[in-house]
Amino acid sequence: MYNIFEKFDYYRREKKIRIETLIDNGISKSKYHRLQRGEAKLNLEDSLVLSQALNLSPFEVESIYYAKVSTDTLSENIYESYDIISVHGLLLYAYEVASIYPLESKKIFTTLKANRYIKSFFPLTLALISLMENDLAEESDEKEVDDLYQEVMARDVWTSYEVTLIFSFLEMKSFDDIRLLEGLANVLWDRTIIAPDDYYTLQVVMTLYQSLFIKSVIKRDTSRIKRFYREADEVRHNNMTILIAFTQRQMEISYLELTGRQQEAASNLDELKRIAKFLLDYHAAEQRNESFVQIEYDKMHAEIVEWRKELGVSEDYNLLNT
């Protein structure tokens, strides 16, 4: 069984926390050394104590228990607990490269089917693997496809797992019944839980809509083309993320001016003005109009010009060398 304790110890070393400091938190020095040597087993209480003592973030805790899987890290250890989203990424890779790398593709399918963690908690993933294998062998079973579709539709709430599963459907050649795909789209927003910072799920949802749009074009289905285009266009981005990127570009322009790269700064300013129009179109810059980019730029530009006057230097002089 793969060693979870080694990951706890990795974070202890990364955070430069001495073993002695763990004593006050409820785990003895001798117990810790026994865990290091593999002479003791990590129990639930030890895990909780270490998580608190090492001040682990949710991301760090997840990385301890669920390994991200790729072609380089795929282990034949049947007890490995993988991050299920990365498993689906690997499955799609195996499906897409099967004609080029048949042996590698088969090994991925076989290894993941044998994994105890996936078999115990993600039966739909196992069903998907079976569908993919049949699809590649051109032995698709309509009933098998419909059964998996009904299993997903029977779930009242869709997390990033269900959305990823649906996206995997879309990539399969055998799953091209537009009515089934439309059935998924009809309930997508009502059932899907997307946290404000869950950019992965939002991206998968948007890619799902794009796939529906493409399939509708292939089928020359004008009503569905209009529908999926409209619904995708109504999705709003996370304003905070856009504004962070916008602020970074503003600072980049000022930095270019400070270092004397005026042409690059001017080019970036033009680009930023175009981005500003995008922000306004998508309501990400509330209570602002199209002139706000120029106003913000003028303030900083005036300050930089004044600095150059104070030093008596030209506009191509690098102020950051002073």
C-alpha positions as CSV (number, residue, x, y, z in Angstrom):
1,M,0.0,0.0,0.0
2,Y,1.4,3.4,-0.9
3,N,2.9,5.4,2.0
4,I,0.8,8.4,3.0
5,F,3.1,9.2,5.8
6,E,6.0,9.9,3.4
7,K,3.9,12.8,2.0
8,F,3.3,14.2,5.6
9,D,7.0,14.0,6.2
10,Y,7.7,15.7,2.9
11,Y,5.6,18.7,3.9
12,R,7.3,18.8,7.4
13,R,10.7,19.0,5.7
14,E,9.4,21.6,3.2
15,K,8.0,23.8,6.0
16,K,11.2,23.2,8.0
17,I,9.3,22.0,11.1
18,R,11.4,20.1,13.6
19,I,10.1,16.7,14.8
20,E,10.5,17.9,18.4
21,T,7.8,20.6,17.8
22,L,5.2,17.9,17.0
23,I,5.3,16.5,20.6
24,D,3.2,19.4,21.9
25,N,0.6,18.6,19.3
26,G,0.1,15.0,20.4
27,I,2.5,12.8,18.5
28,S,5.7,11.6,20.2
29,K,9.2,11.8,18.8
30,S,9.6,8.0,19.0
31,K,6.3,7.4,17.3
32,Y,7.3,9.7,14.5
33,H,10.6,7.9,14.0
34,R,8.8,4.5,13.9
35,L,6.5,5.9,11.2
36,Q,9.5,7.1,9.3
37,R,11.1,3.6,9.5
38,G,7.9,1.9,8.6
39,E,7.7,0.2,12.0
40,A,4.3,1.8,12.9
41,K,1.1,2.4,10.9
42,L,-0.4,5.8,10.4
43,N,-3.9,5.8,12.0
44,L,-6.7,8.4,11.6
45,E,-5.8,10.2,14.8
46,D,-2.2,10.5,13.7
47,S,-3.3,11.9,10.3
48,L,-5.5,14.6,12.0
49,V,-2.7,15.5,14.4
50,L,-0.1,15.9,11.6
51,S,-2.5,17.9,9.4
52,Q,-3.0,20.4,12.2
53,A,0.6,20.5,13.4
54,L,1.9,21.0,9.9
55,N,-0.8,23.6,9.2
56,L,-1.7,21.9,5.9
57,S,-3.9,23.7,3.4
58,P,-6.8,21.9,1.8
59,F,-4.8,21.5,-1.4
60,E,-1.9,20.0,0.6
61,V,-4.2,17.6,2.4
62,E,-5.8,16.5,-0.9
63,S,-2.3,15.9,-2.5
64,I,-1.5,13.6,0.5
65,Y,-4.4,11.3,0.0
66,Y,-5.1,11.6,-3.7
67,A,-2.2,11.3,-6.2
68,K,-2.3,13.2,-9.5
69,V,-1.9,10.6,-12.2
70,S,-0.2,10.9,-15.6
71,T,1.5,8.6,-18.0
72,D,4.7,9.1,-16.0
73,T,3.2,8.5,-12.5
74,L,0.7,5.8,-13.2
75,S,1.4,3.0,-10.7
76,E,0.4,-0.6,-10.9
77,N,-0.2,-0.5,-7.1
78,I,-3.9,-1.4,-7.0
79,Y,-4.3,0.5,-3.7
80,E,-3.1,3.9,-5.1
81,S,-5.7,6.6,-4.4
82,Y,-5.8,8.8,-7.4
83,D,-7.3,12.2,-8.0
84,I,-10.3,11.2,-10.0
85,I,-10.3,14.2,-12.3
86,S,-6.7,13.5,-13.4
87,V,-7.7,9.9,-14.0
88,H,-10.3,11.1,-16.5
89,G,-7.6,13.2,-18.2
90,L,-5.4,10.2,-18.5
91,L,-8.3,8.1,-19.8
92,L,-9.0,10.6,-22.6
93,Y,-5.4,10.6,-23.5
94,A,-5.4,6.8,-23.7
95,Y,-8.5,6.9,-25.9
96,E,-7.1,9.6,-28.2
97,V,-3.7,8.0,-28.8
98,A,-4.9,4.4,-29.0
99,S,-4.3,4.2,-32.8
100,I,-0.8,5.5,-32.4
101,Y,0.3,3.9,-29.1
102,P,-2.0,0.8,-28.7
103,L,0.1,-0.9,-26.1
104,E,0.5,2.2,-23.9
105,S,-3.3,2.9,-24.2
106,K,-4.2,-0.7,-23.3
107,K,-1.9,-0.6,-20.3
108,I,-3.5,2.6,-19.0
109,F,-7.0,1.1,-19.3
110,T,-6.0,-2.2,-17.7
111,T,-4.1,-0.6,-14.8
112,L,-7.0,1.8,-13.9
113,K,-9.6,-1.0,-14.2
114,A,-7.7,-3.0,-11.6
115,N,-7.3,-0.1,-9.2
116,R,-9.2,-0.8,-5.9
117,Y,-9.9,2.8,-5.2
118,I,-11.6,3.4,-8.6
119,K,-13.5,0.1,-8.3
120,S,-14.8,0.9,-4.9
121,F,-15.8,4.5,-5.3
122,F,-16.2,5.3,-9.0
123,P,-18.2,2.6,-10.8
124,L,-19.2,5.1,-13.5
125,T,-15.5,5.5,-14.4
126,L,-15.2,1.7,-14.8
127,A,-18.2,1.8,-17.1
128,L,-16.7,4.6,-19.1
129,I,-13.5,2.6,-19.5
130,S,-15.5,-0.3,-20.8
131,L,-17.3,2.0,-23.3
132,M,-14.0,3.4,-24.5
133,E,-12.5,0.0,-25.1
134,N,-15.6,-1.2,-27.0
135,D,-15.6,2.1,-29.0
136,L,-12.0,1.6,-30.0
137,A,-12.7,-2.0,-31.0
138,E,-15.7,-0.7,-33.0
139,E,-18.0,-2.9,-30.9
140,S,-20.1,-0.2,-29.3
141,D,-23.2,-1.3,-27.5
142,E,-26.1,1.2,-27.6
143,K,-27.6,-0.2,-24.5
144,E,-24.3,0.2,-22.6
145,V,-24.1,3.8,-23.7
146,D,-27.7,4.4,-22.7
147,D,-27.2,2.7,-19.3
148,L,-24.3,5.0,-18.4
149,Y,-26.2,8.0,-19.7
150,Q,-29.2,7.1,-17.5
151,E,-26.9,6.6,-14.5
152,V,-25.6,10.1,-14.8
153,M,-29.0,11.6,-15.4
154,A,-30.3,9.9,-12.3
155,R,-28.0,11.9,-10.1
156,D,-29.7,15.1,-8.7
157,V,-26.4,17.0,-8.2
158,W,-23.5,17.1,-10.5
159,T,-20.0,17.9,-9.1
160,S,-16.9,18.4,-11.2
161,Y,-16.7,14.5,-11.4
162,E,-20.1,14.2,-13.2
163,V,-19.3,17.1,-15.5
164,T,-15.9,15.6,-16.4
165,L,-17.6,12.2,-17.0
166,I,-20.1,14.0,-19.4
167,F,-17.2,15.7,-21.1
168,S,-15.6,12.3,-21.6
169,F,-18.8,11.1,-23.3
170,L,-18.6,13.9,-25.8
171,E,-15.1,12.8,-26.9
172,M,-16.3,9.3,-27.8
173,K,-17.2,8.5,-31.4
174,S,-20.1,6.3,-30.4
175,F,-21.8,8.9,-28.3
176,D,-23.1,11.2,-31.0
177,D,-26.9,11.1,-30.4
178,I,-27.6,14.8,-30.2
179,R,-30.8,14.2,-28.3
180,L,-28.9,12.6,-25.5
181,L,-26.4,15.4,-25.5
182,E,-29.3,17.9,-25.4
183,G,-30.8,16.1,-22.5
184,L,-27.6,16.7,-20.6
185,A,-27.5,20.3,-21.5
186,N,-31.2,20.8,-20.4
187,V,-30.3,20.1,-16.8
188,L,-26.7,21.1,-16.7
189,W,-27.0,24.4,-14.8
190,D,-29.7,23.2,-12.5
191,R,-27.6,20.3,-11.3
192,T,-24.0,21.5,-11.5
193,I,-22.4,22.9,-8.4
194,I,-19.6,25.3,-9.4
195,A,-17.8,27.2,-6.6
196,P,-16.7,30.7,-7.5
197,D,-13.0,29.6,-7.8
198,D,-13.7,26.3,-9.5
199,Y,-12.2,27.3,-12.8
200,Y,-11.7,23.7,-13.9
201,T,-15.4,22.8,-13.8
202,L,-16.4,26.0,-15.5
203,Q,-13.9,25.3,-18.3
204,V,-15.2,21.8,-18.7
205,V,-18.8,23.1,-18.9
206,M,-17.8,25.6,-21.5
207,T,-15.9,23.0,-23.5
208,L,-19.0,20.8,-23.2
209,Y,-21.1,23.6,-24.8
210,Q,-18.5,24.0,-27.5
211,S,-18.7,20.3,-28.3
212,L,-22.5,20.5,-28.5
213,F,-22.2,23.5,-30.8
214,I,-19.7,21.7,-33.0
215,K,-21.8,18.5,-33.2
216,S,-24.9,20.7,-34.1
217,V,-22.9,22.3,-37.0
218,I,-21.9,18.8,-38.2
219,K,-25.5,17.8,-38.2
220,R,-26.6,21.1,-39.8
221,D,-29.0,21.6,-37.0
222,T,-29.7,25.3,-37.1
223,S,-32.0,25.5,-34.1
224,R,-29.5,23.7,-31.8
225,I,-26.6,25.8,-33.2
226,K,-28.4,28.9,-32.1
227,R,-29.3,27.5,-28.8
228,F,-25.9,26.3,-27.7
229,Y,-24.2,29.5,-29.0
230,R,-26.7,31.6,-27.0
231,E,-26.3,29.6,-23.8
232,A,-22.5,29.5,-23.9
233,D,-22.5,33.3,-24.6
234,E,-24.6,33.9,-21.5
235,V,-21.9,32.4,-19.2
236,R,-20.1,35.1,-17.3
237,H,-16.5,34.9,-16.3
238,N,-15.3,35.3,-12.8
239,N,-14.9,39.1,-12.6
240,M,-12.1,38.9,-10.0
241,T,-9.9,36.8,-12.2
242,I,-10.3,39.1,-15.2
243,L,-9.6,42.2,-13.1
244,I,-6.5,40.6,-11.7
245,A,-5.2,40.0,-15.2
246,F,-6.2,43.6,-16.2
247,T,-4.3,45.1,-13.2
248,Q,-1.2,43.0,-14.1
249,R,-1.3,44.5,-17.7
250,Q,-1.7,48.0,-16.3
251,M,1.4,47.5,-14.2
252,E,3.3,46.0,-17.1
253,I,2.7,49.1,-19.2
254,S,4.0,51.3,-16.4
255,Y,7.0,49.0,-16.0
256,L,7.8,49.2,-19.7
257,E,7.7,53.0,-19.6
258,L,9.9,53.1,-16.5
259,T,12.5,51.0,-18.3
260,G,12.4,53.2,-21.4
261,R,10.6,50.8,-23.7
262,Q,8.1,53.3,-25.0
263,Q,7.0,51.5,-28.1
264,E,6.2,48.3,-26.2
265,A,4.3,50.3,-23.7
266,A,2.2,52.1,-26.4
267,S,1.4,48.7,-28.0
268,N,0.4,47.2,-24.7
269,L,-1.8,50.3,-24.0
270,D,-3.7,49.8,-27.3
271,E,-4.2,46.2,-26.4
272,L,-5.5,47.1,-22.9
273,K,-8.0,49.5,-24.4
274,R,-9.4,46.6,-26.5
275,I,-9.5,44.4,-23.4
276,A,-11.4,47.2,-21.6
277,K,-14.1,47.1,-24.3
278,F,-14.4,43.3,-23.7
279,L,-14.6,44.0,-19.9
280,L,-17.5,46.4,-20.4
281,D,-19.3,44.2,-22.9
282,Y,-19.2,41.4,-20.3
283,H,-20.1,43.6,-17.3
284,A,-16.8,42.8,-15.5
285,A,-16.0,46.5,-15.0
286,E,-19.0,47.9,-13.2
287,Q,-19.4,51.7,-12.8
288,R,-16.8,52.4,-15.4
289,N,-16.9,53.7,-19.0
290,E,-14.5,53.2,-21.9
291,S,-12.3,56.2,-20.8
292,F,-11.2,54.6,-17.6
293,V,-8.2,52.9,-19.1
294,Q,-6.8,56.2,-20.5
295,I,-7.5,58.0,-17.2
296,E,-5.7,55.3,-15.1
297,Y,-2.8,55.3,-17.6
298,D,-2.5,59.1,-17.7
299,K,-2.1,59.3,-13.9
300,M,0.9,56.9,-13.9
301,H,2.3,58.3,-17.1
302,A,2.4,61.8,-15.6
303,E,4.3,60.6,-12.6
304,I,6.9,58.9,-14.8
305,V,7.3,62.0,-17.0
306,E,7.8,64.1,-13.8
307,W,10.5,61.7,-12.6
308,R,12.4,62.0,-15.9
309,K,12.2,65.8,-15.6
310,E,13.7,65.6,-12.1
311,L,16.6,63.6,-13.4
312,G,16.9,65.3,-16.7
313,V,16.9,62.1,-18.7
314,S,15.4,61.1,-22.1
315,E,12.3,58.9,-22.4
316,D,14.3,55.9,-23.4
317,Y,16.4,56.0,-20.2
318,N,15.9,53.1,-17.8
319,L,14.7,54.8,-14.6
320,L,15.2,51.5,-12.7
321,N,18.9,51.7,-13.1
322,T,19.1,54.8,-10.9
